[in-house]
Amino acid sequence: MCAPALIPSETGFLLAARHGTTSTVCVIINEANDSCRSTKPKTVYRAFHQPIHPLRQHCTAHCWPRCPERSPSPHQLCFECRIGRPHSRPHTHTRTLGDMFMQLVTVVGVYATLCWLYENLRTPVLLLVQGFQQLFLGGQTSLPQKYGPWAVITGGSDGIGKGYAHYLASQGMKVLLIARNEAKLKRVADEIMAKHQGAEVKVLVADFSKGEQIYERLEQELAAFDIGILVNNVGVINEKPIQVDRMEKRMLWDLININCGAATNLCNIAVPAMKRRHRGLIINISSLASVAPTPYLAIYAATKAYMTSFSLALRQEVAPYGIECQTVAPGYVHTSMTEYLNPTDGQKNAFSIRLVKVADMIRYAGYCIGKVDQTTGHWSHGIQTATLNMLPASLKLRVFTRLYTQLLHEYSNTDKKTT
Ligand SMILES: NC(=O)c1ccc[n+]([C@@H]2O[C@H](COP(=O)([O-])OP(=O)(O)OC[C@H]3O[C@@H](n4cnc5c(N)ncnc54)[C@H](OP(=O)(O)O)[C@@H]3O)[C@@H](O)[C@H]2O)c1
């Protein structure tokens, strides 16, 4: 056995010795502090009997004890010893490319996680904070006091729009419903007035698929109302997943005129008066489909991406004038629009079980009014959106392609109720 090398370490002494061809490293822990260096070590904790690198002793003696960021394991060689290069300069800790790559990955990972948490937890956290504030500090003003007396809801005679109409009437707002079918509008108006005592409901017949020509009349009719809340809800979807080139031309224009044109023009009409009054709320209904391009619902998803983009930008434009703008991007809600997802035999399938009832969505979305500027309208849709947002854009597109290709095949023979 050659003479052992005694090397001070943080916790005691490291004894490196060689037995013939096999080297032995003993870690000897001195229970006392550094001042015990001169004393004889008391406790032998472990002895490693393993072959070690020929440069091991050199490294152990010269590099490892002096390296400020050395590995806690004395078995690890420093970089220069590992690559067999003689030490050209006094040894300082040398970072390997691997170390630097890992550090970069860690920084990027932490940054991406923080961004994701901010984007996806902002709404629930704000809701909780505002909810607690209202509960314990009070001071909640009613919607008509805060925004103004009238709520205008496009597509207010059915589905999500009808749900908003009921909710806003229950909160003391006067409601103006806009849709095509007058009889249906009147029926819903009567239903709301019967359910919410003292509610005032008016109806306005308009067909947004007609495009530019309808807005002059609408502007004149709406001038009579002090609009506090504008719900840009009206929207249509192609009857079933379909390739763009197979769609009827009329449907292409309907999707653009109704899904994008209506909200854009109504904001143009309503915002000037809101600015003058320095109050108001615009609720824009987008969709989970806006999160990624959606093959076979390509135009619908693109119109909803437009809605999200338009709504977020508008929020910044109108905020200095005391006007709020909320973007609502729900997932599947059970309305006539998604009726085709329900199997006709009454059985449940992977899509139909994801359909949220309008009443459940409105309970959540209604609670979000005046509290947050962005919501999915239902907590379960929040989870779906947050999960999708974990994926890079190209992977999201793949997921949507797979999902809607399946829908294209499954539902291509299923008819949807006309909206
Ligand atoms: N359902 C979902 O799963 C879901 C998910 C995400 C987002 N969204 C969005 O939520 C909004 C409402 O969807 P929904 O499912 O509640 O739809 P819906 O049940 O089909 O109701 C559509 C409403 O719009 C009216 N409307 C349709 N075409 C019109 C036109 N050309 N002019 C004027 N009014 C028209 C309809 O009344 P008339 O037929 O009498 O005109 C009805 O009141 C849409 O913007 C949709 O994109 C829905």
The ligand as an SDF file (V2000), in Angstrom:
LIG
                    3D

 48 52  0  0  0  0  0  0  0  0999 V2000
  -72.4060   26.0630  -28.1060 N   0  0  0  0  0  0  0  0  0  0  0  0
  -71.0990   25.9280  -27.9360 C   0  0  0  0  0  0  0  0  0  0  0  0
  -70.5810   24.8450  -27.6350 O   0  0  0  0  0  0  0  0  0  0  0  0
  -70.2200   27.1350  -28.0680 C   0  0  0  0  0  0  0  0  0  0  0  0
  -68.8850   27.0130  -27.6740 C   0  0  0  0  0  0  0  0  0  0  0  0
  -68.0780   28.1020  -27.7870 C   0  0  0  0  0  0  0  0  0  0  0  0
  -68.5560   29.2880  -28.2590 C   0  0  0  0  0  0  0  0  0  0  0  0
  -69.8450   29.3840  -28.6510 N   0  0  0  0  0  0  0  0  0  0  0  0
  -70.3160   30.6780  -29.1780 C   0  0  0  0  0  0  0  0  0  0  0  0
  -71.4010   31.1280  -28.4160 O   0  0  0  0  0  0  0  0  0  0  0  0
  -72.2710   31.9120  -29.2360 C   0  0  0  0  0  0  0  0  0  0  0  0
  -73.6820   31.4010  -29.0870 C   0  0  0  0  0  0  0  0  0  0  0  0
  -73.7010   30.0550  -29.4730 O   0  0  0  0  0  0  0  0  0  0  0  0
  -74.9440   29.1290  -29.1370 P   0  0  0  0  0  0  0  0  0  0  0  0
  -74.4090   27.7600  -29.0540 O   0  0  0  0  0  0  0  0  0  0  0  0
  -75.7050   29.6720  -28.0090 O   0  0  0  0  0  0  0  0  0  0  0  0
  -75.7750   29.2810  -30.4830 O   0  0  0  0  0  0  0  0  0  0  0  0
  -77.2890   28.9090  -30.7450 P   0  0  0  0  0  0  0  0  0  0  0  0
  -77.8730   28.1430  -29.6350 O   0  0  0  0  0  0  0  0  0  0  0  0
  -77.3150   28.3100  -32.1010 O   0  0  0  0  0  0  0  0  0  0  0  0
  -78.0100   30.3330  -30.7730 O   0  0  0  0  0  0  0  0  0  0  0  0
  -77.7140   31.2250  -31.7990 C   0  0  0  0  0  0  0  0  0  0  0  0
  -78.4890   32.5060  -31.5860 C   0  0  0  0  0  0  0  0  0  0  0  0
  -78.1100   33.3990  -32.6130 O   0  0  0  0  0  0  0  0  0  0  0  0
  -79.2590   33.7890  -33.3660 C   0  0  0  0  0  0  0  0  0  0  0  0
  -78.8530   33.9200  -34.7670 N   0  0  0  0  0  0  0  0  0  0  0  0
  -78.3740   32.9360  -35.5590 C   0  0  0  0  0  0  0  0  0  0  0  0
  -78.1220   33.4330  -36.7810 N   0  0  0  0  0  0  0  0  0  0  0  0
  -78.4570   34.7320  -36.7540 C   0  0  0  0  0  0  0  0  0  0  0  0
  -78.4370   35.7790  -37.7110 C   0  0  0  0  0  0  0  0  0  0  0  0
  -78.0310   35.5700  -38.9630 N   0  0  0  0  0  0  0  0  0  0  0  0
  -78.8400   36.9970  -37.3670 N   0  0  0  0  0  0  0  0  0  0  0  0
  -79.2720   37.2340  -36.0920 C   0  0  0  0  0  0  0  0  0  0  0  0
  -79.3230   36.2960  -35.1470 N   0  0  0  0  0  0  0  0  0  0  0  0
  -78.9210   35.0600  -35.4800 C   0  0  0  0  0  0  0  0  0  0  0  0
  -80.2450   32.6690  -33.1400 C   0  0  0  0  0  0  0  0  0  0  0  0
  -81.5880   33.1230  -33.2530 O   0  0  0  0  0  0  0  0  0  0  0  0
  -82.3990   33.0380  -34.6470 P   0  0  0  0  0  0  0  0  0  0  0  0
  -82.1430   31.6950  -35.2000 O   0  0  0  0  0  0  0  0  0  0  0  0
  -83.8110   33.2860  -34.2690 O   0  0  0  0  0  0  0  0  0  0  0  0
  -81.8630   34.1320  -35.4780 O   0  0  0  0  0  0  0  0  0  0  0  0
  -79.9620   32.3110  -31.6800 C   0  0  0  0  0  0  0  0  0  0  0  0
  -80.6060   33.2210  -30.8340 O   0  0  0  0  0  0  0  0  0  0  0  0
  -71.7030   31.8170  -30.6290 C   0  0  0  0  0  0  0  0  0  0  0  0
  -70.9510   32.9440  -30.9090 O   0  0  0  0  0  0  0  0  0  0  0  0
  -70.8300   30.6010  -30.5760 C   0  0  0  0  0  0  0  0  0  0  0  0
  -69.7900   30.6710  -31.5170 O   0  0  0  0  0  0  0  0  0  0  0  0
  -70.6920   28.3340  -28.5630 C   0  0  0  0  0  0  0  0  0  0  0  0
  1  2  1  0
  2  3  2  0
  2  4  1  0
  4  5  1  0
  4 48  2  0
  5  6  2  0
  6  7  1  0
  7  8  2  0
  8  9  1  0
  8 48  1  0
  9 10  1  0
  9 46  1  0
 10 11  1  0
 11 12  1  0
 11 44  1  0
 12 13  1  0
 13 14  1  0
 14 15  2  0
 14 16  1  0
 14 17  1  0
 17 18  1  0
 18 19  2  0
 18 20  1  0
 18 21  1  0
 21 22  1  0
 22 23  1  0
 23 24  1  0
 23 42  1  0
 24 25  1  0
 25 26  1  0
 25 36  1  0
 26 27  1  0
 26 35  1  0
 27 28  2  0
 28 29  1  0
 29 30  1  0
 29 35  2  0
 30 31  1  0
 30 32  2  0
 32 33  1  0
 33 34  2  0
 34 35  1  0
 36 37  1  0
 36 42  1  0
 37 38  1  0
 38 39  2  0
 38 40  1  0
 38 41  1  0
 42 43  1  0
 44 45  1  0
 44 46  1  0
 46 47  1  0
M  CHG  2   8   1  16  -1
M  END
$$$$
